């Protein structure tokens, strides 16, 4: 279940940074390939993994609003 959640999260993050349109999704096979490559490099993807998040926007004020909300929830 955690692996599926991470795949969905990766899909969302990667497609949201590429374009303002949410229609450009990375195929599931490519995400599975990411995990396969991590495994071949010795990463145990069956354990808890730490991910970083990057938010982009042309308007810094919008990012500041998101930052404040994240600080409140400590995500």
DOVOLO-425357 format. One record per residue (C-alpha): residue in one letter; x, y, z; chain. Coordinates in steps of 0.001 Angstrom, whole numbers, always signed. Example, Ala and Ser with C-alpha at 12.3 -4.5 7.8 and 13.67 -1.06 7.14 Angstrom:
<recs>
 type       u       v       w mol
    A  +12300   -4500   +7800   A
    S  +13670   -1060   +7140   A
</recs>
This chain:
<recs>
 type       u       v       w mol
    X      +0      +0      +0   A
    X   +2792   +2440    +866   A
    X   +4495   +1719   -2460   A
    X   +1276   +2498   -4371   A
    X    +844   +5721   -2412   A
    X   +4413   +6741   -3212   A
    X   +3870   +6010   -6896   A
    X    +772   +8222   -6928   A
    X   +2653  +10949   -5061   A
    X   +5559  +10805   -7501   A
    X   +3183  +10974  -10457   A
    X   +1468  +14020   -9012   A
    X   +4668  +15858   -8147   A
    X   +6436  +15166  -11403   A
    X   +3538  +16147  -13615   A
    X   +2680  +19293  -11654   A
    X   +6182  +20723  -12094   A
    X   +6365  +20150  -15847   A
    X   +3302  +22006  -17001   A
    X    +416  +24111  -15807   A
    X   -1838  +21439  -17296   A
    X   -2520  +18366  -15173   A
    X   -3024  +16196  -18278   A
    X    +648  +15223  -18691   A
    X    +927  +12131  -16545   A
    X   +3975   +9906  -16340   A
    X   +2998   +6350  -17288   A
    X   +2814   +3858  -14423   A
    X   +5463   +1744  -16159   A
    X   +7937   +4629  -15922   A
    X   +7293   +5037  -12195   A
    X   +7734   +1301  -11703   A
    X  +11000   +1691  -13632   A
    X  +12129   +4360  -11127   A
    X  +11624   +1884   -8307   A
    X  +13307    -918  -10259   A
    X  +16375   +1286  -10811   A
    X  +16450   +2226   -7134   A
    X  +16348   -1475   -6233   A
    X  +19155   -2279   -8681   A
    X  +21213    +464   -6991   A
    X  +20757   -1207   -3610   A
    X  +17829    +833   -2250   A
    X  +15344   -1227    -231   A
    X  +12065    +265   -1476   A
    X  +10074   -1921    +916   A
    X  +11152    +183   +3892   A
    X  +10018   +3654   +4898   A
    X  +11527   +6191   +2528   A
    X  +12142   +9914   +2903   A
    X  +11121  +12206     +60   A
    X  +11642  +15898    -552   A
    X   +9040  +18165   -2092   A
    X   +9470  +21179   -4332   A
    X   +6745  +23698   -5067   A
    X   +6918  +26104   -7981   A
    X   +4768  +29031   -9037   A
    X   +5233  +32234  -11001   A
    X   +3763  +34191   -8095   A
    X   +5918  +34037   -4913   A
    X   +3000  +35207   -2755   A
    X   +1119  +31975   -3496   A
    X   +4138  +29962   -2385   A
    X   +4330  +31967    +836   A
    X    +703  +31072   +1592   A
    X   +1425  +27374   +1058   A
    X   +4565  +27626   +3197   A
    X   +2571  +29089   +6091   A
    X      -5  +26312   +5872   A
    X   +2685  +23634   +5840   A
    X   +4345  +25215   +8877   A
    X   +1036  +25000  +10750   A
    X    +579  +21310   +9979   A
    X   +4297  +20433  +10281   A
    X   +4158  +18216   +7222   A
</recs>
